[in-house]
Amino acid sequence: MQHSASYSTDEVATAAPEAGADREVEGVVLSDASGTIVWWSGGMASLLLEAGVRWTPGMRCCDALECATNSPSGSACLSRLALLQADGLPTRQWRLRGRRPLEATLTARTIRPGSGPMVVFELSRGPAVLARPAPAGDVAVAALGRLSVQVGGHSRDADWLQQRPGQVFRYLLASRSAAQRSEAIAAALWPDRGPSAVANVRYCVFKLREQLADSTDPADSVVAREAAGYRLDPRRLKLDVDVFQRTATAGIAAARRGEQAAGEGLLAEALALYRGDFLADDPYADWAFTEREYLRALAGKGLATMAQIAVSAGRLVAAADHLQRLAQLEPFDSHVHQMLIEVCLRRGRRTEALRHYHALRARLQRAFGEQPDFELTHVVAALGNSRRVPTPEASPRLTGLLSESSAGGTLT
């Protein structure tokens, strides 16, 4: 048995290969929810010795398993990917660089012992039948912020995105949960065109397939035709919106469970994807409004969670960065701006605090003829009576924001 940190014998035993496996497992690795390697088997130690690779206790999963070269996206953490999937990760090829590179197959499953969720990686160099892959998500779409499309790793960004085929594509993105009839697409995009708009939809779909094609066979198009209408094939579509929503939700849930490190890591990954509002370059599309507002609220909730974690740890610079971004998302929310001003004052940034307050007051006066819900002098006086670093309990505005966000439902 190799490094096992403070984990019990029962917890390490849980990582043993499952009975009835159809392949011989040669190495087992155990990582915790934060992506730290906490144990590896003697068989894994032998594989590492053969490859001329040395692991050290407590190293990161991404360094040990070389996630950057072994994950589907080329950047995701294998531990985080496994924790996001109910069934872990299916069997995949895995390669470790060393004096003698090691090639194997890797499978991951999750366990939940008393110390929290963990990931069990099982490696084998013997013959294995790889899980049959679904059609690759070769159509990568970034819809948070300005719309961008890649097919097979090559950019397809061009004028067509701003033309009618691009409008149909945006509508199908926003309606990806179900097939859409030509009549519904026409009514949403060109309500004043009349019956001729339906024929225009069919022509636009034809042109859209041309723009997204990586094959001469129409049956391979990501724009699928079903009995109920057109839809984007979810097996081929890799959409940043879906990754953001899944990862942000998992990060917020982890933080609520008290798993601060895991929650912060997931939220950092999610918020890096949030480059702007959903389909931001089509701001007046009413059919995108519901999802746009939901995703904006989710980003705000994630930023509020990140700020609360940073404040409770006394990392005021990080808290200010998260609150600054949150204030940009919520330009009229006095509670958010008051918390940002408090953090600025605690950092000794009085000029910056004053600038934020005057900007908020001018913005509220211009838009609503109102004043902020707080006076700057009252914030200064309150801080003068309490010189300690704020905690979640001492920051009711931030806690209140999280409570209000959690009251909202999920998008269906």
Secondary structure, 3 states (H helix, E strand, C coil): CCCCCCCCHHHHHCCCCCCCCCCCCCEEEEEECCCEEEEECHHHHHHHHHHCCCCCCCCEHHHHCCHHHHCCCCCCCHHHHHHHCCCCEEEEEEEECCCCCEEEEEEEEEECCCCCCEEEEEEECCCCCCCCCCCCCCEEEECECCCEEEECCEECCCHHHHCHHHHHHHHHHHCCCCCECHHHHHHHHCCCCCCHHHHHHHHHHHHHHHHHCCCCCHHHCCEEEECCEEEECCCCEEEHHHHHHHHHHHHHHHHHCCCHHHHHHHHHHHHHHCCCCECCCCCCCHHHHHHHHHHHHHHHHHHHHHHHHHHHCCCHHHHHHHHHHHHHHCCCCHHHHHHHHHHHHHCCCHHHHHHHHHHHHHHHHHHHCCCCCCCHHHHHHHHHCCCCCCCCCCCHHHHHHHHHHHCCCCCC
